[in-house]
Amino acid sequence: MPKQELLQAKRWYVIHTYSGYEDAVAKNLKQRIESLGMEDKIFDILVPKEKRIKIKSGQKKITERKMYPGYILVEMIVTDDSWYVIRNTPNVTGFVGSGTVPVPVLPEEIESLKQRLEVEEPEFKIDVEIGELVKIIDGPFKDFDGKVSEINKERGKIKVLINMFGRDTPVELDSLQIKKV
């Protein structure tokens, strides 16, 4: 790295870490910033996570999932000192960029990411349409095939017509209980 003050602007940069160590690196980095007095050059650390809805044993659970495994974001002013502190933090493999010069993330990308992170309730992802054939993969009607008759995106519920005793019977299911055939 050249012995010069690279960028005097406060910008966001992407740091590559060993996958699974993102939270540990963020915690370690915060301690190093404090102990080395780098609060005037390294300002914020972000491990982007999104909330997801999963069904386990028939119960709906909200879980967190890392959006970019193996990466964390750091808001900083890049100098020889701040670069050294980040680069020599355990489990950090380097900055994302070409060569030794880190490339900042565009401000509009950071804004878009922050808006995504502010979503309190995860949305239901429903990728079926009315009339489509689906297979039920969870619940009392597991392994039944049916046809989608109604979709409620707000509640994440889908009505499926299944053939039971020679008749089409409507069954209300969670969107996570079905998959396309």
Sequence and secondary structure as in RCSB ss.txt:
>XXXX:A:sequence
MPKQELLQAKRWYVIHTYSGYEDAVAKNLKQRIESLGMEDKIFDILVPKEKRIKIKSGQKKITERKMYPGYILVE
MIVTDDSWYVIRNTPNVTGFVGSGTVPVPVLPEEIESLKQRLEVEEPEFKIDVEIGELVKIIDGPFKDFDGKVSE
INKERGKIKVLINMFGRDTPVELDSLQIKKV
>XXXX:A:secstr
  SS    S EEEEEEE TT HHHHHHHHHHHHHHTT TTTEEEEE  EEEEEEEETTEEEEEEEESSTTEEEEE
E   HHHHHHHHTSTTEEEESSSTTS  B  HHHHHHHHHHHT SS        TT EEEE SSTTTT EEEEEE
EETTTTEEEEEEEETTEEEEEEEEGGGEEE 
